Amino acid sequence: MLADGDYLSSNRLMDLLSSICSMFVANICFLLAALPLTLYIILFKTIDLRILSLIWIFCGPAVTALFLVINKILLKQDSGIFKTFFSGYLKNFRQSILISGVQGILLFVLYLDMKFFMAKKIFILYDIFMILSILVILISLYIYPLLSRFEISSINLIKLSILYSIKKFHILIISLILFLITTYVSVQAPTIYLFFGPCITCYFVLMAEKKIFFEINQTFIK
């Protein structure tokens, strides 16, 4: 018979393995739902921001669904990864693709503006459009996690994301660093991306923003 300590260790190991398997399945779901992004990461070693911004237009529903599933895994609410992912994908499809569509188009236009002002050597305007591009990307680290957790209008979603980007700037920076690290590793090693890249990114972002979700739920969600 197993001693109590061995039994607890065995349970923890099983929970860990179960979570890893669930995250792997969630990652596969994301790769299928965001196929244009998947193919781009696998086939190209360099990052073209114009192409990425256009691809991003179609990624909002997949990103939202992945955050939803990873949050369920963290809460140990296992209701079936495929079912949870694709039901979340369909439920939030219109709102999330509207947001990612606007973001993608904005980033594409901002990138063209940056190239134009750089060519003209108007550096102050280049810097302004660079900052705007960064802001569009940064609020994504709040928009999609929040959309996966709460039923909220797009306008209020954007307002909350901007508010907490300012109010909890340090958490935003932590989330950004984690996102950049996993993105870089994914581009350099596509195999890691295929197995765990997106879900690990979502996991770290959700862990960093855990207290924020509780605060929003208590303060703003009725």
URNORLIN-V572061 format. One record per helix or strand of 2 or more residues. SS is the DSSP state (H for helix, E for strand). FROM is the first residue (numbers start at 0). TO is the last residue. Records with the same first field share a line. If there is no record, write none. Layout:
BEGIN
SS=FROM-TO ; FROM-TO
END
This chain:
BEGIN
H=3-32 ; 34-42 ; 48-55 ; 59-73 ; 80-90 ; 92-118 ; 122-137 ; 139-148 ; 153-166 ; 168-187 ; 189-207 ; 209-218
END
